[in-house]
Structures are given as C-alpha cells and as structure tokens.
Amino acid sequence: MKVAPSILSADFAHLAKAIKQCESGLADYVHVDVMDGHFVPVITIGPDVVRDLKKRTDIPLDVHLMIEEPDKYIDDFIAAGSNIVTVHVEACVHLQRTVSYIRSKGVKAGVSLNPATPLNTIQHVLNDVDLILIMSVNPGFGGQQFIPDALHKISQADILLKNNGNREAVEIEVDGGIKLNNAKEVLDAGADVLVAGSAIFGTNDPAQTVKLFKQIHN
C-alpha cells in the first residue's frame, strides 16, 4: 500500500516544512488538491505552487484537478512537474481523449469519481488510466467524515479491474475521511493508495503519523 499525504491540510505558510515531513515519514506521493471555486466551492492552488514543490522534493506529485474544463490547464500542471494528473469524470466532456492526452505527455493519468458517480462511467477508459481515485467524501473541504458506502465502490472497482485484466497496472486511490482507525478496512476493500490530510497534518508529528499509516496492512 502507499500513503499520499494531502497538503491541503498542511500550513500553507510552511509548505516546505510539510514536504520535509512527508519525506521523513517515507510518503509515497504528495497529494496536491487543485480547486477552482467552481467545480468545488473552494479555491486552493495553481501550477506555480506545484512548480515550487517540485523544486523541493523527489516524491512524486499526485495532482488532483477538482476544476472545470481541466483540458485548459493540463499542460500547465504537467510543465510544473506533476507526476500524476487526475481529472474528474464529472468535469470531462471527452474523458478518454483527456486521459490519453495526459499519458501522451509522459505523465500518469488518473480519473476520479465523486461519491454519487457510478463506476460504469469509467468503464470505457480502464485501459487508458494508471489510477482510479474514489472520493469517499464530497470534494471541496478537508476534515470531512468518511462515507461508508465508498467501501462497496472500492471493492467493485477492484473487481472491475480484475475482470478487465489490468488490476496490477492500475492503482485504486481513496481520498476523504481516511484515518488510522479506518485505513485497514479501506485497504481490505481493495485500495492501494490512501490519501490523508487532517489525519496526518493535524497531528503533533506528521512524519511519524505517515509511518504509522505505512505499517497498516490489509
């Protein structure tokens, strides 16, 4: 399993410190939530912050675009140093074309689904993505409670990929309400990557908390 601390929950005045904590905890990815105030209510960061983060770490940057019309900004985020670019099925008019374009630029492509979005909406892109991000909260705010129904969607995504024959090639990532006390059941359901924000950066020792997450096994 992998751990992707979400810097949305870090102190934005000390992001370099947050990156160091991720490195000390041996995090696998740094999860970067990009919000535009339209697709979700909150405005967060843009490519310039991603570029500055890239200068300070070798940890892959897992950039989650919670924005309308993501095709307009994909090149900017790739140029800034994103290693994974994830778009929302709800925001893409031509999803297959979008994820294929991301891959064509030498970057891993991810597709995300909001809690109410069924898995059959990504059936046609299973061979075109490297990551499926299942939202276990409604996106837009950190610190929300995990939606239990997400466990069924995770297990169904696991089955879907196995039936498609590419389970080992595609990671299932889960974002929202992930904590030390529910991480194991999320992994047991089929998750490969856990995104955690307040559960990591809301503690006194974020680096140690990342290590505690990494000790959990399904």
ABEGO torsion letter per residue (X at the ends): XBBBBBAAABBAAAAAAAAAAAAAAGBABBBBBBBAGAABABBBBBAAAAAAAAAABABBBBBBBBBBGAAAAAAAAAAAGBABBBBBAAABABAAAAAAAAAAAGBBBBBBBBAABBAAAAAAAAAABABBBBBABBBGBBGBBBBAAAAAAAAAAAAAAAAAGAAAABBBBBBEGBBAAAAAAAAAAGBABBBBBAAAAABABAAAAAAAAAABBX
